[in-house]
Amino acid sequence: MNRKEISAGGVVYRQVDGYLQIQLIQDRYSKISLPKGKMEAGETVEETALREILEETGISGRIVSPVDIIAYTYNHPQYGRVDKEVHYYLVEASGGALKPQLEEINGVEWYEPLQAWSRQQSNGYRNNDPILRRALSLLNIEV
């Protein structure tokens, strides 16, 4: 029986002067990604997503809707095969100020939606493509 691990995170957006902006992080491998992290004891998946976004990016938010779940298996040096599930939500930024958690990530920025998509295409993880595409679609942006 494989060990199971659940993480959660989100595609964070905000409106500035009537324009939509999407948050992307640069992870410690300098790849474009989305804020996410492991669920802690006693948390719901939604609480995990919001806590991780706040910790990694300095931004607080509220969940608007679920986006999708990515499932994959990886080999952990200690535990062997781990079944990993990552739950992603569409999150509207409600407060805070951008401040990357430098122990975890290299940076965080706001992008206009098509710029965010092109950054994801050029330097993101392929399994995040459907997540970002679906989140943008929920915001009525087709890519």
VEXVEX-751767 format. One line per field, with one value per residue: residue number from 1; residue in three letters; x, z, y of N, C-alpha, C in turn. Coordinates in steps of 0.001 Angstrom, whole numbers. Each point is the difference from the previous one (the first is absolute). Example, Ala and Ser with C-alpha at 12.3 -4.5 7.8 and 13.67 -1.06 7.14 Angstrom:
BEGIN
seq: 1|2
type: ala|ser
neast: 13190|-350
nup: 7800|-720
nnorth: -5690|1050
caeast: -890|820
caup: 0|60
canorth: 1190|1190
ceast: 900|-770
cup: 0|730
cnorth: 1200|1090
//
This chain:
BEGIN
seq: 1|2|3|4|5|6|7|8|9|10|11|12|13|14|15|16|17|18|19|20|21|22|23|24|25|26|27|28|29|30|31|32|33|34|35|36|37|38|39|40|41|42|43|44|45|46|47|48|49|50|51|52|53|54|55|56|57|58|59|60|61|62|63|64|65|66|67|68|69|70|71|72|73|74|75|76|77|78|79|80|81|82|83|84|85|86|87|88|89|90|91|92|93|94|95|96|97|98|99|100|101|102|103|104|105|106|107|108|109|110|111|112|113|114|115|116|117|118|119|120|121|122|123|124|125|126|127|128|129|130|131|132|133|134|135|136|137|138|139|140|141|142|143
type: met|asn|arg|lys|glu|ile|ser|ala|gly|gly|val|val|tyr|arg|gln|val|asp|gly|tyr|leu|gln|ile|gln|leu|ile|gln|asp|arg|tyr|ser|lys|ile|ser|leu|pro|lys|gly|lys|met|glu|ala|gly|glu|thr|val|glu|glu|thr|ala|leu|arg|glu|ile|leu|glu|glu|thr|gly|ile|ser|gly|arg|ile|val|ser|pro|val|asp|ile|ile|ala|tyr|thr|tyr|asn|his|pro|gln|tyr|gly|arg|val|asp|lys|glu|val|his|tyr|tyr|leu|val|glu|ala|ser|gly|gly|ala|leu|lys|pro|gln|leu|glu|glu|ile|asn|gly|val|glu|trp|tyr|glu|pro|leu|gln|ala|trp|ser|arg|gln|gln|ser|asn|gly|tyr|arg|asn|asn|asp|pro|ile|leu|arg|arg|ala|leu|ser|leu|leu|asn|ile|glu|val
neast: 858|-148|938|-869|113|-566|12|73|-578|454|-926|854|-1114|128|-854|714|-700|-797|1304|-87|478|948|16|1291|479|1212|50|469|-670|-490|-908|-848|-681|-754|-417|676|-606|664|-1021|-405|312|-1233|683|-875|-322|-1168|18|387|-880|-906|319|99|-1100|-575|404|-307|-1152|-450|-705|-989|-859|-971|-427|109|886|-299|1260|871|174|1274|82|1009|935|655|1326|-363|1118|-923|-1103|836|-878|-241|-1284|189|-772|-126|-674|-470|31|-1092|952|-946|1013|153|1295|793|1296|360|301|941|-387|1112|-454|-1142|-49|263|-1292|-720|-810|-580|-812|-60|-1253|75|534|-898|-911|537|58|-1234|-315|695|-491|-1192|-626|193|120|603|286|-542|773|1055|-71|-296|996|766|-399|200|1073|-547|1170|-73|769
nup: 0|-1019|472|670|-887|741|-1102|223|-984|-704|-881|381|88|-638|324|-933|403|333|277|-621|1148|-455|1133|-261|432|412|-264|927|-1001|323|303|-975|1064|769|911|734|801|915|46|983|1104|-157|-1141|-571|-1155|174|1294|-423|-1005|811|916|-917|-590|1197|389|-1196|-17|1255|-882|615|47|-915|295|-1319|-436|41|-303|683|-164|299|-582|802|-390|1144|-150|1255|298|867|-635|-1046|-630|-432|299|-912|741|-1023|949|-1148|486|-460|247|531|-364|1335|84|802|9|-1271|531|-894|286|214|1135|-577|-322|-1286|-323|10|-1064|-316|-796|-1150|-161|-1155|729|946|-970|-576|1213|236|-1225|271|1249|-273|974|-866|1168|-18|-1243|236|1060|-577|-978|892|779|-1071|-366|1289|-412|-847|191|-1315|162
nnorth: -1194|816|766|760|971|931|722|1302|674|1026|370|958|731|1161|965|629|1049|-1016|-200|-1169|-464|-808|-680|126|-1151|319|-1297|-824|-619|1219|-918|331|367|-783|896|-880|-874|-685|-832|769|-679|-440|95|828|-569|613|-347|-1201|56|526|-927|-952|497|147|-1217|-515|705|-130|-696|655|-989|-89|-1230|71|-913|-1316|-278|-743|-1292|181|-1193|-313|-844|152|-105|-263|684|446|429|143|-790|1240|-214|939|773|840|624|453|1247|594|900|743|790|-7|-244|694|-248|50|-1176|-340|-1238|703|-560|350|1289|239|-43|1120|-72|1158|-683|683|-415|671|969|-198|-123|1076|558|-453|423|1114|108|-535|-636|-1005|-632|1209|-424|-1221|134|573|-906|-942|434|181|-1212|-319|692|-880|-632|-32|-1066
caeast: -858|806|-300|-763|337|-907|415|-1009|490|-974|249|-460|-192|-534|-365|640|-519|-810|773|235|1393|168|1238|834|1231|1180|392|1440|728|-190|-1119|-1271|-892|-1121|228|-673|784|-590|-1060|389|-1029|-1136|-390|-704|801|-160|851|1386|260|94|1175|1216|78|411|1392|961|-61|-397|-1336|-1140|-1028|-1162|-204|-1137|-476|1052|454|246|917|1053|438|1170|756|1439|793|553|1210|-230|-1238|-288|-997|-1007|-1077|-156|-1152|77|-1295|155|-1205|55|1|30|825|-820|831|1413|916|881|1241|323|607|1231|449|-749|-96|922|-675|-1431|-365|-1303|93|-1296|-299|654|1418|130|-78|1211|1064|-246|372|1436|872|-777|-122|-1082|-1243|-746|-688|-1469|-460|-51|-976|-1350|-204|-229|-1310|-974|25|-440|1129|339|1373
caup: 0|-68|883|-713|420|-604|-5|-583|-368|-802|-984|674|-914|572|-950|293|-944|-1021|-742|706|125|471|759|-243|777|-552|1080|297|-1178|-966|-899|285|642|785|1424|531|1035|652|983|1386|789|436|-1000|-1206|-1196|-294|957|-425|-1185|395|865|-810|-825|899|433|-1101|-817|774|-408|526|-1035|250|-1066|-863|-427|-258|-1390|-390|848|-714|778|-558|970|-51|917|1131|433|1253|71|-1232|-887|647|-859|326|-574|205|-255|-356|77|-495|1233|-187|1009|809|838|101|-960|-560|722|-190|1104|-709|347|-833|-1398|-387|-288|-298|-759|-665|-1458|-646|-252|-1144|363|941|-794|-790|958|332|-1171|-282|1103|1063|12|-909|682|411|-1156|95|1186|-343|-1078|562|864|-891|-593|1030|7|-1356|-893|-732|-530
canorth: 1194|1223|1105|1020|1356|974|1395|877|1314|705|1040|1206|1120|1235|1049|1281|998|-661|-987|-1244|-444|-1375|-151|-1185|-18|-655|-917|35|-502|1082|-310|666|-956|519|-268|-1196|-662|-1177|131|-272|-682|807|992|-418|255|1431|739|-215|834|1419|179|-100|1207|1081|-218|83|1220|1165|432|-751|-62|-835|-971|272|-1312|-978|-23|-1387|-769|-728|-1166|-679|-795|262|-815|727|-723|-704|-783|-718|598|836|506|1407|702|1447|635|1416|837|1374|800|1453|670|910|860|-346|609|-1021|-201|-1406|-754|-335|-1359|-939|416|1085|1260|-21|1206|67|109|10|-1418|-645|-6|-1127|-1238|-169|-378|-1402|-803|14|-414|-628|-1459|-399|-410|1197|596|-74|740|1418|180|-80|1176|1146|-206|392|1461|376|261|-1227|8
ceast: 892|-460|-754|319|-952|580|-1128|624|-998|567|-647|-145|-473|-384|715|-442|-764|746|282|1496|32|1353|717|1212|1135|508|1522|844|-113|-1045|-1222|-954|-1126|272|-799|870|-803|-1023|551|-1165|-1108|-469|-925|914|-53|876|1471|349|211|1219|1280|182|497|1469|982|37|-360|-1419|-1070|-1098|-1196|-213|-1275|-580|1164|413|176|918|1004|399|1219|688|1471|710|636|1205|-236|-1167|-289|-1078|-1076|-1011|-314|-1232|176|-1329|231|-1346|251|-209|74|803|-871|843|1444|822|948|1298|357|631|1297|588|-619|44|961|-703|-1482|-347|-1440|226|-1393|-221|757|1512|257|2|1290|1204|-118|452|1503|821|-753|51|-1209|-1281|-780|-743|-1520|-563|-149|-1042|-1422|-308|-290|-1379|-1120|-92|-378|1144|385|1422|177
cup: 0|1056|-814|563|-726|135|-606|-278|-903|-1076|583|-1034|772|-1146|436|-1074|-1145|-824|881|59|655|703|-414|920|-857|1115|170|-1127|-1151|-1070|437|598|727|1463|459|1096|684|1051|1392|752|391|-1001|-1038|-1185|-348|923|-370|-1154|406|873|-831|-889|848|394|-1131|-658|779|-288|657|-1060|443|-1199|-757|-512|-105|-1471|-443|1026|-914|890|-692|1108|-115|1006|1057|513|1249|-80|-1252|-805|781|-1051|435|-709|295|-438|-281|8|-723|1215|-355|1128|775|870|-8|-1042|-483|779|-124|1254|-548|393|-973|-1490|-279|-254|-273|-680|-484|-1501|-574|-588|-1163|195|968|-769|-790|885|370|-1166|-173|1142|1152|-73|-838|735|569|-1164|130|1194|-355|-1092|562|896|-850|-632|987|112|-1380|-912|-664|-539|-988
cnorth: 1242|1000|1055|1382|952|1395|818|1350|677|886|1255|1117|1226|925|1272|986|-651|-1033|-1208|-288|-1377|-93|-1285|90|-562|-896|-25|-587|1004|-307|808|-1031|732|-298|-1213|-586|-1085|371|-317|-628|970|1046|-623|302|1490|844|-137|923|1461|268|-13|1227|1171|-145|257|1366|1268|473|-873|19|-794|-899|319|-1317|-965|89|-1440|-661|-692|-1172|-610|-790|385|-889|878|-782|-855|-975|-824|706|745|428|1411|546|1468|614|1483|708|1312|892|1481|629|980|917|-444|741|-1085|-65|-1468|-617|-586|-1351|-1011|348|1157|1319|-193|1319|-112|182|200|-1401|-645|-66|-1172|-1315|-201|-334|-1478|-902|-85|-601|-659|-1513|-396|-395|1183|658|-80|768|1477|246|6|1197|1237|-93|373|1522|558|444|-1307|113|-1146
//
